[in-house]
Amino acid sequence: MARWTRAAFGLTMATLAGCVGYTTYPPPESGRSADAAINTLNAPPASDVVFAAVRYVTSRWPAAGPYAINLPADMDTKRARYVFDLLKDPDASPVTAESIEAGRPVYHVSRVWIRGAYAEVDVFRPIGDVPGPGGAPVHQLVTVTLKPNLMARWRVTGSRSSAIGLHAPPALAPRDARTLAAVGERP
């Protein structure tokens, strides 16, 4: 009987903590079959983990005014909209042709690594006052570590930053703002 009680307790705690998963994004270069992880950002809890990491980086190192967030191209439109709905930041927008033309600073999400109750997300933050070669924007890689929490979906437990300009952010994955708006509220 004690075995069933422990199993029920474990299942209850996992449910309360939210979905936990085993995700690697981007998939390993050796092929999708080389990793037992779900190599997609469209499975729980990837969008909650991305949201928590982006919120941490954008609040700790805020842009002066409107900014864009470059979510991975493989994240579907519903989940991208979910991240923006949770942010509730009127200055935040997805990367679109308009935000690129306006020269808005861009935060990039490049890596999501989830192993059960532990996650890491790489977010590139813009460095506004340091011009790059030819006036190109300069970024700093911030690796955010997270764990699930009973009161919130995921909480940041730490972060580490690399040297400014050491790593290049991923390519832009523009999103059509009209498509995001058409999706509506959270899934």
Steps between C-alpha positions, in 0.01 A plus 500: 500500500785739578631457148169621354496795740848606392408463134183704545692768689765516226237528228319775694821699550592468132153622404518797738845597378378504141605282215860397500668382189817399331564748219807600303480792259664534258522125438847348519693520175551125499131456420168487681528130577827550690318667790209361699365853551198648329677737264219751464396818672134417444469253787448591866667659688721669240291816456477554878876457534565741211261756651668489842848539350400785268319681781809470721741633237273782376427618854861476620645667189211705359509671164436874490162496328341252261689181425454175307537140610638248252345169596628190321340443159402147605270633776150499357286812488269399785786444740674819390179691568474327839847631594406856403165477681677396819755782467227765496760757392369765259859573389564137395419382150594205282765545237321631191610693195370816672700446821815430298450816288436703816838389636356369826741314729449125477516232770567155352412156642751252360500187718249323725614201703252332736574194708204429728514752783800693363522729199746733329416763241751708304380855438704760314446851635574810294781729612379842393799718576770284334513526120615192312692480174331719242247615760349152540326429829702328772354233728589316817406138562319440830434140605204487737444199727149415620306255715125440529321663790166422662385863501630594154562301188881523505734715705846625421765352729802666344668641193843536353617740233772462242726778382326768294517417128662159554209300353290587197121499541289272279356615170184705515175303471249770402139438593201650331332724758159447338533122540594537866204730560265258325593219738341697783530410864707224657440144380 
